[in-house]
Amino acid sequence: MGKNGSSRITVLFLAALGILLLFLPSMIPRFYTYILSLIFVTALLAMSLNMVVGHGGLFQFHHCVFYGVGAYAFALMITKAGLPMWLSFIAAPLASALAGLMIGWLCVRLTKLYFGMLQISLGSLIWAITFRWYSLTHGDDGIHGIPMPGLIAGTTGAYYFILLFFALCLLVMYVIFKSPFGMTLQAMRDNPDRCAAVGINVRRHQLTAIVVATFFAGIAGVLFVVLERTVFPDLLFWVLSLEVFIMCLLGGWFTFAGPALGAAITVALRTFVGIYTDYWTLVLGTLLIFLIFFLPEGVMGFILEKLESRGRKEVSGPRGV
Amino acid sequence: MLRVENLYKSFDGFMAVNGAELLVEKGRRVAVIGPNGAGKTTLFNLITGQLKPDRGKVRLDDEEIGHLPPHEVCRRGIARSFQIANIFHRLNVFKNVQVSVLSRQKNSNRFFYPAHRMAVEETDRILESVGLLDRADDIAGSLSHGDQRILEIAIALGTEPQLLILDEPTAGMSPDETSATMALIRRLSETRGLTILFCEHDMDVVFNAAQSIMVMSHGKTIIQAEPGEVRRNRAVQEAYLGGEEDA
């Protein structure tokens, strides 16, 4: 019954982590609280990408566009349209999902790299519009000082707000991951033709996954604004998309929580190596090279594999479904 | 049940299927044979929607299905296996079949219910019937080639087909595996009344298992008849023995 044992350990670990995260802000300097919040936001973005890349096998190269759309939509609804915060909070991720639907609708007609190329092009188009449409988006200047309700205006308040939604999103994503929809998606990653041959409408399934994933990316974008109270076009720039893609690979794109780990590593590197040198990406690049050679399944994939092979030695457990 | 009439398909001017005719009656085991490159796999792909015919008809009962996409063909009761083991490599054996059962139950799109509680009995039953139940937890990609081919049949069975199409089900198998697979196919046809259409290189296998044989050469149907008659047919002997140049 190694499986039950290991899942009990997982639950205990998560509970301990949750309690730790609840009390952490009162124990650490504000800067670290801020970095942790940033990690949650980035982790949510990476995990939303991994839904389509790692679980769906779709080369969504330019995913941060939907993060940016969520952030901009949220910012504009508050500053320009004067909508209430809670309404904007719901509407902005929907805007991302709508963008995901439009771009995805075109992209699912292609496969593999062709999907990726078209996705980058269409995503870059949205970036260009954001960049050029000065009267609406203030172009390169971005929008700053977006007002937030008092409760979440401070770093600690924002931290708890972000933690709450991060945890909620993770829970929903996990349920989806384990649902028939999620399982079929993973089967589709392994073999789309076979899926079609057992009666699954592959394109529609992929499009649904893209819409769901871009919705979560939109939530990440909103949380970014809650934390930073600012938006700028770099949020939709392809460089960020590449970084998020690397997070998935780094953490382990066939696992559920891997990308969150990848995001934590990347944000930590940028923050702490970035203090010493502007060339922190050099460290990331080197890390990536070693990763490809030694941990092709990513850090989380490696850990899970170790745990699993140990579990198998102890008892051959019941069916791991 | 299934009737193919005057079917054509060309690739860049090469006539892969060049006037094929086929009749599959309910409950029968029908084989398609022919030299390499005769168009057997293309014919199957045309029937199951992986390819669209240039001309001709594919009729299932009274419906024209030649222009339907694969998932629609499957929903009408035709399941298939592929020549190259076509499974979900990273999922375990159980899930491989479960995906297919969930699809048939129209549950593939459910978001908020744990998949591991769904379709368990039916999946287990299918795995048991093909003899893979004790491998249920293994990752599909780690199975032997023979077991992967069997798993493929199990995936196809998950859709509860009326007609099962098997593209060289025993290719690459050892003699033991081959006879076990053919016994399985025979059992499926006899106990469940499943209609089976398959193609195969091994003539012993074909003449033992099939009740009707269609012979193809250069994309064209030479004859479709009972095994005894096919064996005696001159045109068939020519196609196989007389100056068949393509390998």
Chai-1 contact restraints between the chains, C-beta under 6 A:
chainA,res_idxA,chainB,res_idxB,connection_type,confidence,min_distance_angstrom,max_distance_angstrom,comment,restraint_id
A,V175,B,F112,contact,1.0,0.0,6.0,A-B,restraint_1
A,I176,B,F111,contact,1.0,0.0,6.0,A-B,restraint_2
A,K178,B,P114,contact,1.0,0.0,6.0,A-B,restraint_3
A,K178,B,A115,contact,1.0,0.0,6.0,A-B,restraint_4
A,S179,B,R110,contact,1.0,0.0,6.0,A-B,restraint_5
A,S179,B,F111,contact,1.0,0.0,6.0,A-B,restraint_6
A,S179,B,A115,contact,1.0,0.0,6.0,A-B,restraint_7
A,P180,B,L102,contact,1.0,0.0,6.0,A-B,restraint_8
A,P180,B,N107,contact,1.0,0.0,6.0,A-B,restraint_9
A,P180,B,S108,contact,1.0,0.0,6.0,A-B,restraint_10
A,P180,B,R110,contact,1.0,0.0,6.0,A-B,restraint_11
A,P180,B,A115,contact,1.0,0.0,6.0,A-B,restraint_12
A,F181,B,N109,contact,1.0,0.0,6.0,A-B,restraint_13
A,F181,B,F111,contact,1.0,0.0,6.0,A-B,restraint_14
A,M183,B,A115,contact,1.0,0.0,6.0,A-B,restraint_15
A,T184,B,V99,contact,1.0,0.0,6.0,A-B,restraint_16
A,T184,B,S108,contact,1.0,0.0,6.0,A-B,restraint_17
A,A187,B,F88,contact,1.0,0.0,6.0,A-B,restraint_18
A,A187,B,V99,contact,1.0,0.0,6.0,A-B,restraint_19
A,D190,B,F88,contact,1.0,0.0,6.0,A-B,restraint_20
A,D190,B,H89,contact,1.0,0.0,6.0,A-B,restraint_21
A,D190,B,R90,contact,1.0,0.0,6.0,A-B,restraint_22
A,N191,B,F88,contact,1.0,0.0,6.0,A-B,restraint_23
A,R194,B,N86,contact,1.0,0.0,6.0,A-B,restraint_24
A,A196,B,P70,contact,1.0,0.0,6.0,A-B,restraint_25
A,A196,B,H71,contact,1.0,0.0,6.0,A-B,restraint_26
A,A197,B,P70,contact,1.0,0.0,6.0,A-B,restraint_27
A,A197,B,C74,contact,1.0,0.0,6.0,A-B,restraint_28
A,A197,B,R80,contact,1.0,0.0,6.0,A-B,restraint_29
A,V198,B,C74,contact,1.0,0.0,6.0,A-B,restraint_30
A,V198,B,S100,contact,1.0,0.0,6.0,A-B,restraint_31
A,V198,B,S103,contact,1.0,0.0,6.0,A-B,restraint_32
A,V198,B,T159,contact,1.0,0.0,6.0,A-B,restraint_33
A,G199,B,H71,contact,1.0,0.0,6.0,A-B,restraint_34
A,G199,B,C74,contact,1.0,0.0,6.0,A-B,restraint_35
A,G199,B,R75,contact,1.0,0.0,6.0,A-B,restraint_36
A,G199,B,S103,contact,1.0,0.0,6.0,A-B,restraint_37
A,G199,B,T159,contact,1.0,0.0,6.0,A-B,restraint_38
A,I200,B,H71,contact,1.0,0.0,6.0,A-B,restraint_39
A,I200,B,S103,contact,1.0,0.0,6.0,A-B,restraint_40
A,I200,B,S108,contact,1.0,0.0,6.0,A-B,restraint_41
A,N201,B,H71,contact,1.0,0.0,6.0,A-B,restraint_42
A,R319,B,A136,contact,1.0,0.0,6.0,A-B,restraint_43
A,R319,B,D137,contact,1.0,0.0,6.0,A-B,restraint_44
A,G320,B,D137,contact,1.0,0.0,6.0,A-B,restraint_45
A,V321,B,H116,contact,1.0,0.0,6.0,A-B,restraint_46
